[in-house]
């Protein structure tokens, strides 16, 4: 199938962003297709280790949670918890898993990750805890500068994610725009920039030449 002009752009920009990420000590790859990206992610996960994940439309679109189970990899699945209390406990347990999967709200062309988080579990896992973190992100998440990445996280990703958070009553749910609020329901609790990966290679970033996630 012939590539769209945007996919052609992604194919040129993606490898450049991979080099920028590698220059900041991330392990990084670019794939044109969802299937190749998902397969590579699965190949990075030891069968003997425990895997978990943060809330991500990208992971859901790739079918990764189900693929982990199909391959017999032990998982900590917060969404299968029978009670809200057990869900929180599983989120805590995930901070010490072997592999944590997530996406990013934005990635700058010079290789910095920017994430905005409600509970903080996703950002916490990226910073410390799991033995490795695998980030899968569509190229629609890539922006020019780290400042642009912060703008994307706050004014695009957060208001869109508010629409899918059950019970959320933040102002952006009504306006569709960031109101810089201090609402108890604000999903913009933690804004985290990951400018370097330490130890080198712990965070693995897989870029995908498609529009995925919010």
N, C-alpha and C positions, 0 to 999 in steps of 0.2 A: 504494500500500500504506500502511495506517495505521501511523503511527510508534508505537514503544513508549514507555512513560513515560520510560525512560532516554534515548532519542533526543530526546524533547521537552525533557528537562533539558539535554542537550548543545546543542540549538539555542538555548537561552536563555543558557547559560554561555559557549559558544564565542565569540560576538562580544565579550563582555566581556573574555575573555582576550586576544583579538586587540588590543583597545584598550590593554590593559596591556603587551603586547609592543611595540606601536608607541611607547608612552611610554618604552620602554627602547631605542628606535632600531632594533628589528628591523622588517623588512617582514613583514606577517602577513595571513593570510586564514583564513576558516572555510568549509568546504563540508560539506553534509549527506552526500554520497555519495562512495564511493571513486573512481568514474569521473571525477567533476568534479575531485576533488583531483589525481588522476594527470594529467589533461589540463592542468590549470593548471601543474603542475610541469614538464611537457614544454614548455609554451609559454614558460617562463622560461629554457630552456636554448638558447643559440645553436647553430645547426647546425654552425658552423665550429669550435666549441670542443671540447675533450676533457673527457669526463665520467667520473667514477668514483664509488664508493660504499663505505660501511662495512657490516659485517655487520648485517643488519636483517631481522627477520621481517616488519616492516611493508612495507618495499620489496618483498619477495618476494610478499606478499599482494596488493600493488597491481600486480605484474607489471612494475615500472618498468625493471629491467635489460633485459628482453627488448624492451620498447617503445622504449628508447633505440637498440638495435641495429636494430629495424625501421625507425626513422626515419633511419637512416644516420648517427647521431651517433657520432663516434669515442669509444671507451671504453677504459679500463684495467680489465680484469676479472681480479681476483686469483684468482677461483675457476676460471678457465680455465688457470691456470699449470700447466705440465707437471711441475714439481718444487717441493718446499718452498722451495728457495732462490729460484726465480723468483717464487714467490708473495710472498715478503718483498720482493723487488726491486720488484714491481708495487705493493705497498703503499707503498713509499717514493716511487715515481713519482707516485702518486695525490696526494701532499701538494702537488704543484705543478700539479695539473690546473685546468681552468677552472671546472668545476662539480663539487662533491662533494655527494653525496646521503647522507642518514642519517636516523635517527629520534632520539628522545630517550627516556631512561629515565623521566624525570619532568619536568613543567612546573608551576610554582606559579601560582596564580591571579593573582599580581601580576607575572607575566611573566618569571620566571627559569627557565633551563634547567639541569637537573642530569643528568649522565651519569657512569656508572661504566664503566671500560674496562680490559680485560686487557692488550693490547699497547700501547695508547696512540695508535694510528694514527687512530682515529675522533675522539678528543678533540683530538688535535693538529691535525687538519684543520679542526675547528671554530674553533680559536683563531687559526690563522695558516697561510697557504699558498695554498689554492685561492682563485681570484678571487671565487667566491661559494659559499655553502653553502646547500643546501635541506633543511630538516628537515620530514619528514612524520610526524605523530603522531596516533594515535587519541585521542579525548577521555578514554579510560580512563587515559591518562598524566597527566591534570591533577589536581592535589591542591591543598589549601588554601594551604599555606605552603611556603617553601623548605626549612624543617626537615622538613616532611612529604615533600617531594620527595626529600630525602636518605634518609629512612627507606624510601620506596618503592624507590629505586634499590638499596639495600643488602639489604633484607629480602624484597622481592618479585621485582624484576627479576633480580638477581644469582643467587639460588638457582634460579630458573626457567631462566635462561640456562645455568647450570652443567650442567643436564640434557641440553643439546644440544651441549656442547663435547666433541669427541672426545678421549678420553684424560684428561679432567679427573678429578682425584682429591681435590678440595677437600672439606672436611667437610660443606658444605651439600649436596653431591651425595647424601650418605647421609641427612642429617637433614631436608633441605628447608627449613632455617632458617639465617639468618646466624649463624655461630659467631665472628664477629670474628677470623678466623683469620689466621695469617701463613704459611700453607702455600705451598710453591713453586708449587702449582697454583691458588692463589687467583686468581679472575678479577677481584677487586676491587683492582687495582693503582693505578688513578688515579680519583679522585673529583673531578669538575670542575663548578663552578658558573659559568654564564655569566650575569652579572647585567646586562650592557649589551652592545650590539652596536657594534663599531667596526671599520672605518668604518660609519656608519649605512647600513643596508640590505644590508650584505654577507651577513648571515645572514637567510634567508627562512624563515618558519615557516608551514607549512600544517597547520591543525588539521582533523581529519575527525570527523564526528559518529557514529563507530562505535567498537567495541572492536577495537583492532588491536595486534598485537605483545604483548610481555611487559612 
